[in-house]
């Protein structure tokens, strides 16, 4: 393993070095830092040209400037964006963090939704549900991202902001949403007309009731999950996770998940005190999440069962769900304060930028502000990525379900849940293991159109702005970082292959 990693790293360093030489040479040919001065009507144009030539060492051969740039990079100095006089190091940190914030949530949500819906579509092959999902996926895949972003700004941001100032029950829309929800769940989890009718009626009633409660209870004015919501969702998550990973008949796994949910509900009260008295930050949240996962693993280990690893895994997943619920609840507690802020003026859904200028407030208010700015670009990226992941997962799952070892597993009497989860799903995830890391790295390298429309100063905007301004140092660092991340993504994909398929081993 170590030899494999060392060999891949050595190859990556050599490729990056060759890439840097080739790209610096091409950029030196393509970019003209004197373009604006050549057509300038200024009387001292020649003097300005001489100053810029001296500033950028344009009289030196390109390979001399490349060597100076390379040695500076090895010392940790990535150069200067000469038009603004800012250090590339300073620009890079903010741009990379902005892009990661923008694409992380979108990638995780698109992957979860895409894998789930693609799996259900494959299991319901050639049904109305499958045809509907296929149609929606192709429509979303064909949509231009800039068009989706503009529609989201117009109908979701502006329309939702207007609605939040006067929330009333729109019965035609509520009934339409409930019908769609009923049709989705009826097609996804039910077989046979009778069961589909029961599931449809149940999903329709639950959705319509939930929408009516949200409107008439005033939840939109003061949104909260609360300890009751955490308890109910946690218990439902415990049963769902157990059903998926081990089956309800595995009582030890079920008790592990339910115990974890109960501990999470009890911890909810103590965490409210902690959040009130201790100033929070991202490191605190990560530490609390790791503690929650550690406690869940211990609970799963203590309950044990026929397969202790299954109990531990299910408990850990429930712990993550409970942790997310507690975090979301605490952020929502600042909703009224955020809505009443003078710079928000009752219109919380932002259409541009990564944060609200001059907002003020504590850590939780800043988190809520980050949510409102992430909402539109995240939805735009999720819609496009979800379509692709759904199609990949459906096709891969159909191929795996027709393999001989799946028929053998069924012939041995294994339950359908065990055949799908333990045998089929892991192998069906192999294509996504090579696609998702590269997609994630590509979007970190810059969701250029999305960043431009929503005015996010991310890596893509930095690259386009620097390329337009003939600033070679920021462009080179962008190319080096995206190239290095692409190589890391391929290495991660190799390891994911080994995790998902035990038959794959690294040739060390």
C-alpha positions as a Python dict, from the first residue, in 0.01 Angstrom:
ca = {
    (1, 'X'): (0, 0, 0),
    (2, 'X'): (273, 246, 95),
    (3, 'X'): (465, 166, -223),
    (4, 'X'): (150, 225, -425),
    (5, 'X'): (88, 565, -263),
    (6, 'X'): (453, 668, -299),
    (7, 'X'): (454, 568, -666),
    (8, 'X'): (133, 760, -736),
    (9, 'X'): (263, 1069, -554),
    (10, 'X'): (590, 1061, -748),
    (11, 'X'): (403, 1036, -1078),
    (12, 'X'): (173, 1320, -970),
    (13, 'X'): (467, 1550, -886),
    (14, 'X'): (631, 1485, -1222),
    (15, 'X'): (305, 1544, -1409),
    (16, 'X'): (240, 1867, -1219),
    (17, 'X'): (588, 1991, -1300),
    (18, 'X'): (542, 1918, -1670),
    (19, 'X'): (196, 2072, -1661),
    (20, 'X'): (328, 2390, -1500),
    (21, 'X'): (600, 2429, -1764),
    (22, 'X'): (362, 2372, -2055),
    (23, 'X'): (87, 2598, -1917),
    (24, 'X'): (325, 2883, -1828),
    (25, 'X'): (462, 2875, -2181),
    (26, 'X'): (114, 2871, -2338),
    (27, 'X'): (-12, 3148, -2109),
    (28, 'X'): (292, 3359, -2193),
    (29, 'X'): (196, 3327, -2560),
    (30, 'X'): (-178, 3380, -2510),
    (31, 'X'): (-186, 3662, -2251),
    (32, 'X'): (-87, 4020, -2327),
    (33, 'X'): (-48, 4229, -2009),
    (34, 'X'): (12, 4538, -2226),
    (35, 'X'): (-309, 4508, -2428),
    (36, 'X'): (-490, 4792, -2252),
    (37, 'X'): (-189, 5023, -2280),
    (38, 'X'): (-129, 4963, -2650),
    (39, 'X'): (-462, 5125, -2736),
    (40, 'X'): (-449, 5387, -2459),
    (41, 'X'): (-479, 5753, -2573),
    (42, 'X'): (-271, 5870, -2273),
    (43, 'X'): (17, 6105, -2359),
    (44, 'X'): (255, 5909, -2135),
    (45, 'X'): (160, 5575, -2284),
    (46, 'X'): (518, 5473, -2366),
    (47, 'X'): (627, 5553, -2013),
    (48, 'X'): (343, 5349, -1869),
    (49, 'X'): (438, 5057, -2093),
    (50, 'X'): (800, 5074, -1973),
    (51, 'X'): (687, 5077, -1611),
    (52, 'X'): (466, 4771, -1660),
    (53, 'X'): (735, 4586, -1855),
    (54, 'X'): (975, 4644, -1569),
    (55, 'X'): (712, 4553, -1309),
    (56, 'X'): (631, 4220, -1473),
    (57, 'X'): (986, 4148, -1604),
    (58, 'X'): (848, 4110, -1955),
    (59, 'X'): (1191, 4165, -2110),
    (60, 'X'): (1311, 3838, -1955),
    (61, 'X'): (1251, 3510, -2144),
    (62, 'X'): (947, 3315, -2033),
    (63, 'X'): (1154, 3034, -1884),
    (64, 'X'): (1339, 3280, -1659),
    (65, 'X'): (1008, 3417, -1531),
    (66, 'X'): (880, 3063, -1491),
    (67, 'X'): (1179, 2969, -1276),
    (68, 'X'): (1126, 3277, -1058),
    (69, 'X'): (759, 3184, -1021),
    (70, 'X'): (838, 2820, -938),
    (71, 'X'): (1098, 2903, -674),
    (72, 'X'): (859, 3152, -515),
    (73, 'X'): (586, 2887, -504),
    (74, 'X'): (821, 2643, -335),
    (75, 'X'): (875, 2907, -65),
    (76, 'X'): (498, 2943, -21),
    (77, 'X'): (465, 3272, -212),
    (78, 'X'): (221, 3232, -502),
    (79, 'X'): (282, 3574, -654),
    (80, 'X'): (82, 3891, -704),
    (81, 'X'): (-237, 3976, -888),
    (82, 'X'): (-70, 4281, -1037),
    (83, 'X'): (-383, 4470, -1142),
    (84, 'X'): (-510, 4495, -784),
    (85, 'X'): (-179, 4454, -605),
    (86, 'X'): (-320, 4173, -388),
    (87, 'X'): (-121, 3866, -295),
    (88, 'X'): (-244, 3549, -462),
    (89, 'X'): (-221, 3371, -126),
    (90, 'X'): (-486, 3604, 16),
    (91, 'X'): (-713, 3572, -288),
    (92, 'X'): (-679, 3195, -300),
    (93, 'X'): (-782, 3126, 59),
    (94, 'X'): (-1113, 3309, 33),
    (95, 'X'): (-1192, 3177, -316),
    (96, 'X'): (-1124, 2813, -225),
    (97, 'X'): (-1331, 2834, 95),
    (98, 'X'): (-1619, 2995, -95),
    (99, 'X'): (-1619, 2725, -363),
    (100, 'X'): (-1604, 2444, -105),
    (101, 'X'): (-1900, 2593, 82),
    (102, 'X'): (-2091, 2621, -243),
    (103, 'X'): (-2036, 2271, -378),
    (104, 'X'): (-2008, 2052, -67),
    (105, 'X'): (-2373, 2060, 34),
    (106, 'X'): (-2484, 2040, -330),
    (107, 'X'): (-2268, 1733, -397),
    (108, 'X'): (-2379, 1549, -81),
    (109, 'X'): (-2749, 1620, -141),
    (110, 'X'): (-2730, 1534, -512),
    (111, 'X'): (-2549, 1209, -434),
    (112, 'X'): (-2794, 1098, -163),
    (113, 'X'): (-3099, 1186, -371),
    (114, 'X'): (-2953, 1051, -695),
    (115, 'X'): (-2849, 714, -548),
    (116, 'X'): (-3182, 669, -366),
    (117, 'X'): (-3405, 763, -658),
    (118, 'X'): (-3188, 575, -909),
    (119, 'X'): (-3206, 264, -691),
    (120, 'X'): (-3584, 287, -661),
    (121, 'X'): (-3616, 348, -1034),
    (122, 'X'): (-3412, 36, -1110),
    (123, 'X'): (-3616, -177, -870),
    (124, 'X'): (-3937, -51, -1037),
    (125, 'X'): (-3810, -99, -1392),
    (126, 'X'): (-4060, -30, -1673),
    (127, 'X'): (-4327, 96, -1434),
    (128, 'X'): (-4494, 436, -1452),
    (129, 'X'): (-4268, 548, -1167),
    (130, 'X'): (-3957, 446, -1364),
    (131, 'X'): (-4075, 627, -1677),
    (132, 'X'): (-4155, 941, -1477),
    (133, 'X'): (-3814, 945, -1307),
    (134, 'X'): (-3642, 888, -1641),
    (135, 'X'): (-3834, 1174, -1800),
    (136, 'X'): (-3761, 1414, -1513),
    (137, 'X'): (-3393, 1315, -1509),
    (138, 'X'): (-3348, 1382, -1880),
    (139, 'X'): (-3529, 1716, -1852),
    (140, 'X'): (-3311, 1829, -1560),
    (141, 'X'): (-2996, 1703, -1730),
    (142, 'X'): (-3076, 1910, -2040),
    (143, 'X'): (-3153, 2233, -1852),
    (144, 'X'): (-2892, 2510, -1887),
    (145, 'X'): (-2762, 2603, -1544),
    (146, 'X'): (-2788, 2977, -1612),
    (147, 'X'): (-3156, 2942, -1705),
    (148, 'X'): (-3226, 2740, -1390),
    (149, 'X'): (-3046, 3000, -1178),
    (150, 'X'): (-3246, 3288, -1326),
    (151, 'X'): (-3575, 3104, -1269),
    (152, 'X'): (-3477, 3030, -910),
    (153, 'X'): (-3402, 3396, -852),
    (154, 'X'): (-3734, 3505, -996),
    (155, 'X'): (-3978, 3249, -862),
    (156, 'X'): (-3811, 3105, -552),
    (157, 'X'): (-3622, 3402, -408),
    (158, 'X'): (-3847, 3694, -497),
    (159, 'X'): (-4169, 3492, -474),
    (160, 'X'): (-4076, 3321, -147),
    (161, 'X'): (-3963, 3647, 12),
    (162, 'X'): (-4298, 3803, -76),
    (163, 'X'): (-4483, 3499, 56),
    (164, 'X'): (-4298, 3495, 389),
    (165, 'X'): (-4422, 3847, 460),
    (166, 'X'): (-4783, 3726, 429),
    (167, 'X'): (-4801, 3344, 449),
    (168, 'X'): (-5147, 3213, 360),
    (169, 'X'): (-5268, 2869, 259),
    (170, 'X'): (-5279, 2833, -118),
    (171, 'X'): (-5502, 2528, -144),
    (172, 'X'): (-5453, 2452, -518),
    (173, 'X'): (-5074, 2453, -477),
    (174, 'X'): (-5092, 2252, -153),
    (175, 'X'): (-5319, 1991, -313),
    (176, 'X'): (-5092, 1973, -619),
    (177, 'X'): (-4782, 1918, -404),
    (178, 'X'): (-4966, 1654, -200),
    (179, 'X'): (-5073, 1471, -517),
    (180, 'X'): (-4715, 1465, -647),
    (181, 'X'): (-4590, 1339, -309),
    (182, 'X'): (-4857, 1069, -305),
    (183, 'X'): (-4774, 954, -657),
    (184, 'X'): (-4401, 946, -580),
    (185, 'X'): (-4432, 733, -267),
    (186, 'X'): (-4695, 508, -419),
    (187, 'X'): (-4467, 434, -712),
    (188, 'X'): (-4151, 408, -502),
    (189, 'X'): (-4248, 172, -220),
    (190, 'X'): (-4574, -2, -317),
    (191, 'X'): (-4651, -288, -554),
    (192, 'X'): (-5004, -364, -669),
    (193, 'X'): (-5298, -131, -716),
    (194, 'X'): (-5441, -184, -368),
    (195, 'X'): (-5117, -107, -187),
    (196, 'X'): (-5040, 183, -417),
    (197, 'X'): (-5383, 332, -343),
    (198, 'X'): (-5324, 299, 32),
    (199, 'X'): (-4976, 452, 12),
    (200, 'X'): (-5099, 731, -213),
    (201, 'X'): (-5384, 821, 21),
    (202, 'X'): (-5153, 812, 324),
    (203, 'X'): (-4880, 1021, 165),
    (204, 'X'): (-5136, 1267, 29),
    (205, 'X'): (-5299, 1312, 370),
    (206, 'X'): (-4967, 1342, 557),
    (207, 'X'): (-4827, 1596, 311),
    (208, 'X'): (-5142, 1807, 305),
    (209, 'X'): (-5167, 1793, 684),
    (210, 'X'): (-4803, 1895, 724),
    (211, 'X'): (-4847, 2191, 489),
    (212, 'X'): (-5161, 2303, 671),
    (213, 'X'): (-4983, 2276, 1007),
    (214, 'X'): (-4687, 2480, 883),
    (215, 'X'): (-4915, 2761, 764),
    (216, 'X'): (-5184, 2774, 1033),
    (217, 'X'): (-4960, 2709, 1335),
    (218, 'X'): (-4733, 3004, 1258),
    (219, 'X'): (-4434, 2776, 1207),
    (220, 'X'): (-4306, 2991, 921),
    (221, 'X'): (-4285, 3293, 1153),
    (222, 'X'): (-4101, 3095, 1422),
    (223, 'X'): (-3959, 2773, 1272),
    (224, 'X'): (-3833, 2517, 1523),
    (225, 'X'): (-3778, 2144, 1540),
    (226, 'X'): (-3778, 2124, 1919),
    (227, 'X'): (-3717, 1829, 2145),
    (228, 'X'): (-4041, 1662, 2036),
    (229, 'X'): (-3947, 1689, 1669),
    (230, 'X'): (-3599, 1554, 1741),
    (231, 'X'): (-3751, 1260, 1933),
    (232, 'X'): (-4004, 1174, 1662),
    (233, 'X'): (-3762, 1207, 1371),
    (234, 'X'): (-3489, 1028, 1566),
    (235, 'X'): (-3715, 730, 1641),
    (236, 'X'): (-3829, 715, 1277),
    (237, 'X'): (-3466, 734, 1163),
    (238, 'X'): (-3371, 451, 1400),
    (239, 'X'): (-3638, 222, 1254),
    (240, 'X'): (-3557, 323, 895),
    (241, 'X'): (-3181, 276, 934),
    (242, 'X'): (-3231, -61, 1102),
    (243, 'X'): (-3471, -171, 830),
    (244, 'X'): (-3220, -81, 558),
    (245, 'X'): (-2897, -207, 715),
    (246, 'X'): (-3004, -516, 910),
    (247, 'X'): (-3379, -567, 905),
    (248, 'X'): (-3625, -512, 1189),
    (249, 'X'): (-3580, -873, 1306),
    (250, 'X'): (-3227, -788, 1421),
    (251, 'X'): (-3336, -666, 1763),
    (252, 'X'): (-2986, -580, 1886),
    (253, 'X'): (-2933, -347, 1591),
    (254, 'X'): (-3275, -190, 1646),
    (255, 'X'): (-3211, -139, 2017),
    (256, 'X'): (-2871, 16, 1936),
    (257, 'X'): (-3032, 267, 1701),
    (258, 'X'): (-3318, 347, 1941),
    (259, 'X'): (-3077, 387, 2234),
    (260, 'X'): (-2868, 625, 2029),
    (261, 'X'): (-3179, 826, 1942),
    (262, 'X'): (-3280, 836, 2311),
    (263, 'X'): (-2934, 954, 2416),
    (264, 'X'): (-2952, 1222, 2146),
    (265, 'X'): (-3289, 1345, 2274),
    (266, 'X'): (-3158, 1362, 2632),
    (267, 'X'): (-2846, 1542, 2512),
    (268, 'X'): (-3063, 1801, 2336),
    (269, 'X'): (-3132, 1982, 2665),
    (270, 'X'): (-2770, 1990, 2773),
    (271, 'X'): (-2656, 2109, 2433),
    (272, 'X'): (-2891, 2408, 2451),
    (273, 'X'): (-2708, 2519, 2766),
    (274, 'X'): (-2373, 2456, 2600),
    (275, 'X'): (-2472, 2659, 2294),
    (276, 'X'): (-2588, 2944, 2518),
    (277, 'X'): (-2284, 2972, 2745),
    (278, 'X'): (-1999, 2866, 2514),
    (279, 'X'): (-1917, 3069, 2199),
    (280, 'X'): (-1946, 2825, 1911),
    (281, 'X'): (-1743, 2786, 1592),
    (282, 'X'): (-1697, 2525, 1320),
    (283, 'X'): (-1430, 2336, 1516),
    (284, 'X'): (-1667, 2301, 1812),
    (285, 'X'): (-1937, 2159, 1584),
    (286, 'X'): (-1699, 1907, 1429),
    (287, 'X'): (-1576, 1802, 1773),
    (288, 'X'): (-1933, 1754, 1900),
    (289, 'X'): (-2019, 1549, 1592),
    (290, 'X'): (-1718, 1323, 1645),
    (291, 'X'): (-1813, 1277, 2013),
    (292, 'X'): (-2168, 1184, 1909),
    (293, 'X'): (-2040, 927, 1658),
    (294, 'X'): (-1800, 784, 1917),
    (295, 'X'): (-2080, 743, 2173),
    (296, 'X'): (-2300, 579, 1908),
    (297, 'X'): (-2026, 332, 1814),
    (298, 'X'): (-1986, 244, 2181),
    (299, 'X'): (-2362, 190, 2215),
    (300, 'X'): (-2363, -35, 1909),
    (301, 'X'): (-2065, -230, 2042),
    (302, 'X'): (-2228, -280, 2383),
    (303, 'X'): (-2555, -406, 2233),
    (304, 'X'): (-2359, -634, 2001),
    (305, 'X'): (-2578, -888, 1831),
    (306, 'X'): (-2510, -1145, 1559),
    (307, 'X'): (-2320, -881, 1362),
    (308, 'X'): (-2173, -618, 1594),
    (309, 'X'): (-2047, -405, 1304),
    (310, 'X'): (-2403, -367, 1173),
    (311, 'X'): (-2525, -243, 1511),
    (312, 'X'): (-2238, 4, 1535),
    (313, 'X'): (-2289, 132, 1183),
    (314, 'X'): (-2662, 184, 1229),
    (315, 'X'): (-2611, 363, 1560),
    (316, 'X'): (-2350, 592, 1401),
    (317, 'X'): (-2585, 687, 1118),
    (318, 'X'): (-2861, 769, 1368),
    (319, 'X'): (-2614, 980, 1567),
    (320, 'X'): (-2530, 1182, 1257),
    (321, 'X'): (-2901, 1239, 1185),
    (322, 'X'): (-2971, 1349, 1543),
    (323, 'X'): (-2667, 1579, 1537),
    (324, 'X'): (-2787, 1745, 1217),
    (325, 'X'): (-3135, 1792, 1366),
    (326, 'X'): (-2997, 1957, 1681),
    (327, 'X'): (-2775, 2185, 1472),
    (328, 'X'): (-3062, 2284, 1242),
    (329, 'X'): (-3290, 2349, 1539),
    (330, 'X'): (-3034, 2577, 1704),
    (331, 'X'): (-2978, 2773, 1385),
    (332, 'X'): (-3353, 2818, 1333),
    (333, 'X'): (-3387, 2963, 1683),
    (334, 'X'): (-3236, 3284, 1549),
    (335, 'X'): (-3492, 3315, 1267),
    (336, 'X'): (-3697, 3601, 1412),
    (337, 'X'): (-3388, 3798, 1511),
    (338, 'X'): (-3249, 3747, 1162),
    (339, 'X'): (-3574, 3845, 989),
    (340, 'X'): (-3602, 4165, 1196),
    (341, 'X'): (-3246, 4279, 1121),
    (342, 'X'): (-3238, 4612, 937),
    (343, 'X'): (-3018, 4477, 655),
    (344, 'X'): (-3256, 4182, 598),
    (345, 'X'): (-3585, 4376, 610),
    (346, 'X'): (-3798, 4064, 613),
    (347, 'X'): (-3651, 3924, 287),
    (348, 'X'): (-3420, 3643, 400),
    (349, 'X'): (-3367, 3450, 76),
    (350, 'X'): (-3059, 3608, -81),
    (351, 'X'): (-2999, 3621, -456),
    (352, 'X'): (-2637, 3739, -469),
    (353, 'X'): (-2322, 3706, -262),
    (354, 'X'): (-2204, 3467, 8),
    (355, 'X'): (-2306, 3679, 307),
    (356, 'X'): (-2503, 3987, 405),
    (357, 'X'): (-2280, 4295, 456),
    (358, 'X'): (-2296, 4465, 797),
    (359, 'X'): (-2527, 4199, 942),
    (360, 'X'): (-2368, 4148, 1281),
    (361, 'X'): (-2488, 3887, 1528),
    (362, 'X'): (-2335, 3576, 1684),
    (363, 'X'): (-2214, 3252, 1529),
    (364, 'X'): (-2566, 3113, 1486),
    (365, 'X'): (-2691, 3421, 1304),
    (366, 'X'): (-2394, 3397, 1067),
    (367, 'X'): (-2477, 3031, 1008),
    (368, 'X'): (-2837, 3119, 923),
    (369, 'X'): (-2717, 3393, 690),
    (370, 'X'): (-2490, 3141, 520),
    (371, 'X'): (-2789, 2909, 471),
    (372, 'X'): (-2999, 3175, 306),
    (373, 'X'): (-2720, 3262, 64),
    (374, 'X'): (-2645, 2896, -13),
    (375, 'X'): (-3007, 2803, -83),
    (376, 'X'): (-3043, 2911, -447),
    (377, 'X'): (-2700, 2807, -584),
    (378, 'X'): (-2723, 2476, -398),
    (379, 'X'): (-3062, 2398, -550),
    (380, 'X'): (-2932, 2490, -895),
    (381, 'X'): (-2631, 2259, -865),
    (382, 'X'): (-2835, 1978, -706),
    (383, 'X'): (-3090, 1975, -989),
    (384, 'X'): (-2822, 1931, -1253),
    (385, 'X'): (-2604, 1679, -1064),
    (386, 'X'): (-2901, 1480, -934),
    (387, 'X'): (-3011, 1399, -1288),
    (388, 'X'): (-2676, 1250, -1383),
    (389, 'X'): (-2633, 1051, -1061),
    (390, 'X'): (-2984, 908, -1097),
    (391, 'X'): (-2915, 780, -1446),
    (392, 'X'): (-2576, 633, -1349),
    (393, 'X'): (-2720, 458, -1044),
    (394, 'X'): (-3020, 320, -1231),
    (395, 'X'): (-2809, 179, -1513),
    (396, 'X'): (-2550, 32, -1280),
    (397, 'X'): (-2814, -123, -1054),
    (398, 'X'): (-2994, -286, -1346),
    (399, 'X'): (-2669, -436, -1469),
    (400, 'X'): (-2580, -573, -1126),
    (401, 'X'): (-2927, -718, -1061),
    (402, 'X'): (-2889, -939, -1370),
    (403, 'X'): (-2561, -1092, -1255),
    (404, 'X'): (-2529, -1461, -1169),
    (405, 'X'): (-2430, -1403, -806),
    (406, 'X'): (-2756, -1212, -745),
    (407, 'X'): (-2958, -1507, -874),
    (408, 'X'): (-2746, -1738, -658),
    (409, 'X'): (-2810, -1524, -348),
    (410, 'X'): (-3184, -1537, -411),
    (411, 'X'): (-3170, -1912, -474),
    (412, 'X'): (-3007, -1960, -133),
    (413, 'X'): (-3312, -1803, 29),
    (414, 'X'): (-3172, -1464, 125),
    (415, 'X'): (-3429, -1190, 177),
    (416, 'X'): (-3475, -932, -98),
    (417, 'X'): (-3352, -656, 137),
    (418, 'X'): (-3031, -846, 205),
    (419, 'X'): (-2978, -920, -164),
    (420, 'X'): (-3018, -553, -257),
    (421, 'X'): (-2830, -388, 29),
    (422, 'X'): (-2549, -636, 91),
    (423, 'X'): (-2488, -780, -255),
    (424, 'X'): (-2622, -550, -525),
    (425, 'X'): (-2591, -195, -393),
    (426, 'X'): (-2222, -200, -309),
    (427, 'X'): (-2126, -319, -656),
    (428, 'X'): (-2374, -79, -817),
    (429, 'X'): (-2194, 211, -647),
    (430, 'X'): (-1866, 136, -827),
    (431, 'X'): (-1931, 364, -1128),
    (432, 'X'): (-2021, 652, -896),
    (433, 'X'): (-1701, 591, -699),
    (434, 'X'): (-1505, 705, -1004),
    (435, 'X'): (-1744, 985, -1100),
    (436, 'X'): (-1830, 1162, -774),
    (437, 'X'): (-1473, 1248, -656),
    (438, 'X'): (-1389, 1396, -995),
    (439, 'X'): (-1719, 1588, -1007),
    (440, 'X'): (-1660, 1728, -660),
    (441, 'X'): (-1306, 1838, -744),
    (442, 'X'): (-1425, 1986, -1073),
    (443, 'X'): (-1685, 2198, -897),
    (444, 'X'): (-1433, 2310, -636),
    (445, 'X'): (-1222, 2419, -931),
    (446, 'X'): (-1504, 2651, -1014),
    (447, 'X'): (-1874, 2637, -1082),
    (448, 'X'): (-1807, 2936, -1307),
    (449, 'X'): (-2159, 3006, -1435),
    (450, 'X'): (-2323, 2953, -1097),
    (451, 'X'): (-2066, 3170, -921),
    (452, 'X'): (-2111, 3443, -1180),
    (453, 'X'): (-2492, 3450, -1167),
    (454, 'X'): (-2507, 3445, -788),
    (455, 'X'): (-2200, 3669, -750),
    (456, 'X'): (-1995, 3425, -545),
    (457, 'X'): (-1623, 3506, -542),
    (458, 'X'): (-1508, 3145, -577),
    (459, 'X'): (-1231, 2969, -766),
    (460, 'X'): (-1413, 2990, -1098),
    (461, 'X'): (-1463, 3365, -1070),
    (462, 'X'): (-1097, 3406, -968),
    (463, 'X'): (-983, 3212, -1275),
    (464, 'X'): (-1205, 3400, -1521),
    (465, 'X'): (-1120, 3741, -1374),
    (466, 'X'): (-746, 3668, -1371),
    (467, 'X'): (-750, 3525, -1723),
    (468, 'X'): (-939, 3828, -1854),
    (469, 'X'): (-694, 4060, -1679),
    (470, 'X'): (-387, 3872, -1811),
    (471, 'X'): (-271, 3800, -1455),
    (472, 'X'): (-56, 3491, -1498),
    (473, 'X'): (22, 3418, -1131),
    (474, 'X'): (-340, 3358, -1017),
    (475, 'X'): (-414, 3159, -1334),
    (476, 'X'): (-111, 2934, -1280),
    (477, 'X'): (-199, 2864, -917),
    (478, 'X'): (-556, 2784, -1019),
    (479, 'X'): (-430, 2536, -1281),
    (480, 'X'): (-187, 2375, -1035),
    (481, 'X'): (-448, 2338, -761),
    (482, 'X'): (-716, 2195, -989),
    (483, 'X'): (-460, 1961, -1147),
    (484, 'X'): (-342, 1837, -807),
    (485, 'X'): (-698, 1794, -685),
    (486, 'X'): (-786, 1594, -998),
    (487, 'X'): (-501, 1354, -926),
    (488, 'X'): (-611, 1326, -562),
    (489, 'X'): (-966, 1256, -680),
    (490, 'X'): (-846, 967, -895),
    (491, 'X'): (-647, 828, -603),
    (492, 'X'): (-954, 852, -379),
    (493, 'X'): (-1158, 675, -646),
    (494, 'X'): (-907, 389, -645),
    (495, 'X'): (-941, 349, -268),
    (496, 'X'): (-1320, 366, -289),
    (497, 'X'): (-1309, 85, -543),
    (498, 'X'): (-1119, -129, -293),
    (499, 'X'): (-1364, -46, -13),
    (500, 'X'): (-1678, -114, -218),
    (501, 'X'): (-1549, -428, -392),
    (502, 'X'): (-1330, -660, -179),
    (503, 'X'): (-1216, -836, -497),
    (504, 'X'): (-1018, -528, -598),
    (505, 'X'): (-674, -508, -443),
    (506, 'X'): (-394, -261, -491),
    (507, 'X'): (-99, -405, -679),
    (508, 'X'): (175, -296, -437),
}
